[in-house]
Amino acid sequence: MDNSKKKPDHHIIEDASDRLSLSDVNSSIEAPRDGSFWRKLLAFSGPGALVAVGYMDPGNWVTSVAGGAQYRYTLLSIVLISSIIAMILQHMAGKLGIVKQEDLAQATRDRTNKVGGFILWIMTELALIATDIAEVIGGAIALHLLFGWSMIASVMTTAFDVILLLLLMRFGFRKIEAIVMTLIITILVIFAYLVILANPQLSSLFGGYLPQLQTLSGHVPVGGGSSQLTLTLGIIGATVMPHNLYLHSSISQTRKVDRQDKSAIKEAVRFMTWDSNIQLSLAFVINSLLLILGAALFFGHANDVGTFGAMYDALGNNAIAGAVASPLLSTLFAVALLASGQNSTITGTLTGEIVMEGFLHLRIPMWLRRIITRGLALIPVVAFTLIYGGSEGKLDDLMVQSQVFLSIALPFTMAPLIYFTSSKKIMGEEFVNSKWLTIIGWIAFTVLTVLNIMSIYQQLSGS
């Protein structure tokens, strides 16, 4: 063996084989050309689950439950609209990966100058850290609630989940997809059970999916809480997460596709879209259940469920949750929270690797990448924990603000994705976005940008 050709752990990506996104798993899973629709769908199923977990991370919980507790079912329309936008954007991201055989980070870096690429990389890294802050806080609070550990001990324990991730990677990518899907189903079953017990008012519930202009107001409920605009942006940021677009554009390439056959590429795009939409529909249901739970059990008690710990206590408190309150419900809530945090940790690490390789053409070991991201996320969480004595309220406020930042960062990811997939020169005649898809994409980009400007003005003016 010629050891002179062996690459070090840290190296600059130069040759063509290194250009493959997540090269260790790229085109590693067989996708049959023959067989039934269901057999093909099963072969392509998996990447959608890894994407969907980002749409149901702990950040979603605090914004959705708070939204239901403060404004009842009004913000369900935001959950619905966000989910539809997510499906459109994830379709674009997955299609870019399959057709161009490059992820969004690679595509962006190759088509921007060094300064522009560096700015977008910094913005993306900050979004990853904001995402990880939510996982740290959610996981730490779950450990605190389940085992009674101190908050600082629980926060520091989350630093060791890199070991769990490295163990999972040894099982292969297909096994990781199966584990993630199992955790998604666990979360879905737990919250469906909680909502059934809560017995929500169905007429008001379905009416909440109809958009209302007041949803975009800066109104703050009587007794305090977050404004509707803040929670709206928090829900959008927690639902349509920037890192998921980079992730999907990479892991959509894990299926082996005949690059010489355009019909095979079209079929891969088709089943990728089926997989993505099915999994994102599950995420939509879970996010709806979170908000419905907040509305059905906690409306009128918003100040009593301002933190995860308060939600945990409220589920066992007859004065708040009513006759359904029990220690079992509280425990199930904490277990689902822990599962959600671990699920999102897996995808966050993969995205960190994709972003660093794509923007900087630099590859480092996954364990080191994980330590960097988690270490940077731990700094503000540990600081808040020490300064405020482990106050869950302050940690939850930090989580909400991290989700609002994700909403602000999202247009910087949306714009290049929409532009690339709407360009015939880049995608070709067969795979370019349809006109209506492009129009919807740019409308979503414009509306979100305007909402972000409104939010920033609201924060600066103190209105």
C-alpha positions, 0 to 999 in steps of 0.5 A: 500500500502506498502510504504517500497517498493517504490523506491526513485527518485535516485536509483541503479538498482538491480532487474530484472524489473529494468533491462528493458531498459526504463522500463516505455515504454518497451513492452508497445505497442501492435504488432499484429501477424495477419493481413496484412504486412501494418498493422504490419508495421504500428504497428512497425513504430515509433522507426525508426523516433526517430532514424532518427531525429538524422541524420538530426539535426542542425549539419548535416545542417552546414556540408552539406550546407558548403560541397555543397557551397565549393565542389558542389556535390562532397560530396554527395557520403559521404552522400550516404555511411554514410546513407548505413552504418547507415542503417546497424548499426541501424539494428544491434542495433535494433536487439540486443535490440529485441533479447537480450532484453538489450540495447547496454549500458547494453550489453557493461557494462555487457561484459567489466570490470569496467575500460573499461565500465567507459571509454566507458561511458565517451566517450559516455557522451562526444558524447551526449554533443557534440550532444547537443551542435549542438542542442543548437546552431541550436535552439538558432540561429533559435530563433535569426533569427525568433524573433530577440532576442540577441544571449545570450538570445536565447542560454539561452532560449534553457535551458528551452526545458526540460519543452517541453519534460516533457509535451510530455512524458505525452502524451505517447510514441506513441504520441511522435513518431507521433509528431517527424514524423510530424516534419520530414515531415515538414523539408522534405517538406520545403527543397524539396521546396527550392531545386526545386526552386534552380533548380540544375543541375541534371547530376552533381547532380547524378554524385556526388553520385559516390565516388571520391578519392579526397574526402578524401584529405585534400584539402582546397578550394581557398578562405578558408573554411574547408578541404574536410577531415574535412567536410567528417568527419563532415558529417559522424559524423553528419550522423552516430551518436553514440547515435543513436545506444544506442537509437535504441537498447532500443526503439526497445523493446517498442513493445510487443513480445512473447519472447517464440516464435522465429518466433515472434522475427524474425518478430519483427526484420524484421519489425524493419528493415523495419521501420528503413530503411524507416525512414533513407531513408527519412533522406538520402533524407533530408541530400542530399537536404541540400547539393544540396541546398548549391551547387545549390544556394551557390556554389562560395559564400562559404564565404557568407554562412559560418553561419546559419545567413548568409544562412538565409540572403543569401536566401533573397539576389538576389545577391547570391540566384538569382531570387528565393530569398525571405523573405519567403524562409529565414523564412522557413529555420529558421522554419525548423532549429528550428524544427530540433533542438527540434526533436533531443532534444527529442531523446538526452534526452532519450539516456542520460537516457539509457546510464546512466542506462546501464553503471552505473546501476543508474536511475535518473529522466528524468528532472534531466538527461536533466538538466545535459546534457543541462547544460554541453552543454551550458557551451562551447556555452555560453562561445563562445557567451560571448567571441566572442560577439555572433559571429555566425561564431565562434558558427558554427565553434564550431558546426563543431568541435562537429560533427568531435568529434562525428566521432572520438567517433563513432568507440568506439560505432561501435566496441562493437555493431558489435562484439556482433551482430556477435557472435553466442554465444551472438545472437544465430544461428538464429540472428547472423549477416551474414558474409557479414554484419559483413565484411562490418561493420568491413571495415566501422569501419577500414576506419573510424578509419583511417580517424580519425587518418588522421584528428588528424594528420592533426590538430596536424601538421597544414597541 
